[in-house]
Structures are given as C-alpha cells and as structure tokens.
Amino acid sequence: MADSQDLRTFGWGPWLARRWEAAVADEGDAEKLVPGRIVAPGRGIHRVAVEGGELLARPAGRLRAEGVRPAVGDWVAVERLGARDGLIRRVLPRRTKLARKVPGARTEEQVLAADVDRVFLVMGLDGDFSPRRIERLAVVAREGGAEPVVVLTKADLVGDEELAARIDEVRAAAPGTPVFAVSVPAGRGLEPLAAFLVPGETIALLGSSGAGKSTLLNRLVGREVMATGAVREHDSRGRHTTVHRELVVLPNGSLLIDNPGLREVQLWTESGEGLEETFEDVEELAAACRFRNCTHRHEPGCAVREAIEQGRLDPARLEAYRELAREREALERRRDEATARKHGRAGSLMVRAAKKDKARRGEE
C-alpha cells in the first residue's frame, strides 16, 4: 500500500466517524488510537489499513481474553507501536456480518466477513450446481444484514436451454434475489455486475472451492491478485486455492472480499430473519393454513400442501425449509444449554468461594 493511502478508499465516511467517536469515548488514552480496517486476518497478526499505509497488528490481551476475534472487513481501533506495527485495542460494532457455526461439534460463531454491503453467491454451472446450497448461503447473507446476489459461473459449459432452466431453478430457490450467469474467461455476462460495484461499498464472495470466486475477483480487479486452480473432472470440485480471506480494492473504488471455498456452512442465526426472508414464499403459504401450528404434513386446510399438489411449490423447497428450521432450532437449544452450563459453573465457583471464605473466618 502506498504511504499516501487515504482511509476513505476502504469505506471510511461520516457515519463511521460517528461510530468511531462512540467506540473510543471511554478509552482513557484515545488520542493514541487510530482507525483502521482489517484487510487480511492472520492467526495472530492482522494486516490493517490505516491512514497513510498499512500496519501489522496483533489483538490486545483484553480482546483475546474476551474471545473477540477480528475478521476481515472489521473496523478497529489501533495503537501504533512503530512505523509498521500496531496493537488492536478495540473492534468497532459491526453494521453487518457473515457468520456460520464453526465446523464440528462446538457451538461457537465464526465471522467470515464484517461490514459487508452485499454478497456474491458464486456457484458453477458444472457439477458444483446446487439450488439447495444457494438457499443456505442466501440465509447466511440475509441473516447478517447483507444483500445476496447470485453469480452463476462457467455459463459456457451449458447450452441456452439448460442455462435458462437452471436460472429458473435458482430464482425459485432464492425469490427476489438477482441472478446472473457469466463466463469469466470469455468476459461474458459481466456487465450487469457493475451496478453492484459501488465505490466505498464492500462485496464478499461466498461459494464452494472451484466455483470461480478468485477467477471472478481477478477479472474485476484487472490483474491476478488471487491464485486460481483447476477443478477435478469427476465432481467439478476445486482445491482450496484461496487459503485466506482478503479485502481488495477494485479500480472503480468498490471493495471485494475473497473467501476460501466453503465445504460446510452450518447456520448461525440470531434474529431468524434470514430464514423467513429467503423462504418468504413458504412463510406466506403457511400463514394461510387453517391451523397456526400446522406441520404441513397431514392437517386439513394446509395451504402449503395444497400449493405442492397444484404444482405451485416444489416439495424439495419445503423439505429444505424444514431442514434449515430444524438446524436453527437445534442451534438455539445448544446455545441455551451452553449458557446454562456456563452460569452453572459460575454459580458453583461462587458457592465454593463463599464456603472457603466462611471457613477462613471461622478459623480466625
């Protein structure tokens, strides 16, 4: 990054200045802090864009103790420790975020990207094609407050009729979501994406390995900033060529975040709005059922089953809705159980401490 770098290049503006003032108001040495944005998170050291250049900064011990993990796109308060080194003292409140449950059994959140305006859901028109995955990723985007946009890559691999049919499938899976089909090497279909590349605004790329995210990013930047690789012939899956998350500034001033391919996307919901918005058609039908607690299986007067019988709703879409709803409910139960265990341990520690204090006073 050039030493003359202006932080407005990374989206800084009046509303962020107000957020900054509120965030550092209670810091006793706020004059030592400067605003910055995480452009590439690391295991312990993060690249942070600040006014005039870039710092390599580590999170303060307090953040680590509180379990706060800076993510790509986060705005942070940094204390300079040298010409190129810094200490991240605070992560500013996130306006939006893309999050999932960490892979595996742990009930923890992983923030994939922060302060994102919209998300390009990238999916190949080869063996990567899966409307069900688009539904899941659309829920993730909307749940975090970002606008989803579907980008179907490798359009040169299918004929016109098949392309039209697949676009219809995706539109049915994500009603109201813009859908575009592109062939990046040929430069085909890229023009409409320009409307979403707004200077100062941030787009994140989400999709599986081999979907063409890095190839798309390189094309939009105009040079190779992310390595790309071939996909396997038997299943069209790629290796994890992109192994880190990075915020890149495009020539027109918009910002793009590339992400490694996602093998697993378990939901991490807080408001539940992402599921309702993505499956608005199912929700509207359910509202017309005779019974408010209708399971859409055997009850009389079920508007959802009637829509399926009449061909107005794909039964696979209803099953996808049920699966995601079950996943959300299971997540909420696990979080409640984890909170109860945490409070239980804290309560037990307080009781033991009180008993020890009582015994000590008795000895005195």
Secondary structure, DSSP 8 states (H G I E B T S, - for coil): --TT--GGGGT--HHHHHHHHHHHTT-TTGGGEEEEEEEE--SS-EEEEETTEEEEEEE-HHHHHTT----TT-EEEEEE-SSSEEEEEEE---S-EEEEE-SSS---EEEEEES-SEEEEEEESSTT--HHHHHHHHHHHHHTT-EEEEEEE-GGGS-HHHHHHHHHHHHHHSTT--EEE-BTTTTBS-GGGGGG--TT-EEEEE--TTSSHHHHHHHHHTS--S----B-TTT--B-----S-EEEE-TTS-EEEE----S--B---SS-HHHHHHTHHHHHHHHTSSSTT--SSS-TT-HHHHHHHTTSS-HHHHHHHHHHHHHHHHHHHHHHHHHHHHHHHHHHHHHHHHHHHHHHHHH-
